[in-house]
Amino acid sequence: MKLAIDGGSKVFEQGAPVPVWPPVYPETAEKLKELYLGHRWSFYGPLEVEFNERFAEFTGARKSVMMANGTVTLEMALQAMGVGPGDEVIVPAHTWIATGEAVYYRGAVPVVVDVEPDTLCLDPEKLEEAITPKTKCIIPVHLFGSMADMDRIMEIARRHGLRVLEDCAHSHGGFWDGRHTGTIGDVGSFSFQESKILASGEGGACITNDEELAVVMGRISHIGYQYGAKRGEAGGRPPMGEICHNYRVTDFQALILLSQLERLMEDSRLRAKNAEYLRERLNRIPGVRVQAAGRKATLQSYYLFAVMIDHTRLKPGVDLAKVVAALQAEGCPVGKGWGDVMYKQIRWTLTPDMYRIASSAVAEEVVYKRLMVSDLMALMMPQEALDLYVKCFEKVMGEYYAG
């Protein structure tokens, strides 16, 4: 069958029916109008307080602290845990730049550690090899559609007396062995940026079971005001020397997130079901392997759906870029994602003396030779579209894979 990139017919003749993201709801639009007309929009507003309570309840955490975005949540969590100049923090080689740069914002050194070849999450063995007397914290990232091995990471952290900050920017609604991601380490950091599973344009939250950490994170991200303080009620002076920031959100963001939180479990189950269907079908195709879900995933959440190819068996002249281009020509909703490991992304501005690479060979090979992704919306397509998605891979790899 002639490939579309060579002039043949496309598999998705009418285009892939990918839903628009983020979702919008008419009833939420009416509530936003009411909020606007009510004049009070921020400063631990009632909806921000409500979201903190409901998000904590949903995740099983004791406390949730909303903030301006998912980068400052990482930064404030690190500050609350005492990370600062002279410290090292371990981060995975494959993640968005915010994971590493938040470490540098604290004056600490990001230490880059390799990922597992199947889950694409932080490799516990390489993690332990990278620990030094300067190591203060580990940031495992629950990446795309998998979860870091929290059992092994927590065992290593406890043995070395290290803090664990879970980067859950891709993991809203994800449960590891019955516990929501972000509740296993000391703090879980979430992003609500426009592309995320819960999306309010910008926004973020930290969850924790450590109430003292919650109090500190609330204070340092809200100009020194006590966690949940009412306007004009400072609740006492912040400790001298504790640097506080203005990283507050508004009730507009909280309202949007509350409407999405009501639907999160239903949507997460749909994406997980469709991901398993695609995984089972795609893994039958020679040269194709879907990112492994979390080992103990009670419910695996999906921000992206990641597929890898065996680049060592492609026909001469064919590489990852050509496979992606051929799939796109068939109308398949795939791309290369970030296209780079963290420390080579175009917006990464740290010079080599500002961070340390302990290991990264697997991440480099995966990102540049094997990996492609689809947005979470692809996992919400109807069954017939999922079958066409598989057909695209069958068609392209049938032509390009030497076997």
Number of C-alpha atoms within 10 A of each C-alpha: 9 12 18 18 16 9 9 12 14 19 22 19 10 8 13 19 15 16 13 8 14 16 11 12 10 8 9 16 13 11 15 17 11 11 16 13 10 9 8 12 19 17 19 22 19 17 21 27 19 16 24 24 16 18 22 21 13 15 21 17 25 17 23 27 28 32 28 21 22 25 24 23 29 30 24 27 27 26 21 20 19 14 23 18 13 12 20 25 28 28 27 32 31 28 26 20 21 19 25 29 24 22 29 21 18 18 16 24 27 27 24 25 28 26 29 19 16 15 23 29 28 32 23 23 15 18 24 15 11 19 21 11 8 12 22 24 25 27 28 29 27 30 29 26 26 28 29 28 21 23 14 13 22 19 12 18 19 12 9 15 12 17 22 26 26 27 31 27 27 26 29 26 23 29 21 22 15 11 17 22 32 30 23 19 22 20 32 28 33 29 32 25 19 14 17 23 28 29 21 23 16 17 27 27 27 33 32 26 20 14 14 12 20 21 17 23 29 28 26 23 26 24 16 22 26 21 20 19 17 14 11 8 9 14 13 9 9 17 10 6 6 13 13 20 14 14 19 20 23 19 23 19 24 24 22 23 23 21 17 21 21 12 11 19 17 11 18 23 17 15 23 20 16 19 25 15 16 18 21 13 17 20 15 11 17 17 21 21 20 24 22 18 24 25 16 17 18 14 21 26 33 29 26 22 23 27 19 21 23 18 20 13 15 19 14 9 7 13 19 20 16 14 22 21 17 22 27 18 21 27 20 26 21 19 18 18 14 16 15 19 20 24 23 14 14 11 11 14 12 15 8 9 7 14 20 16 17 17 20 17 12 17 27 18 14 23 20 17 17 22 25 25 23 19 21 24 20 24 28 21 19 13 12 8 20 22 14 18 24 18 19 24 22 18 19 22 22 15 15 19 21 13 12
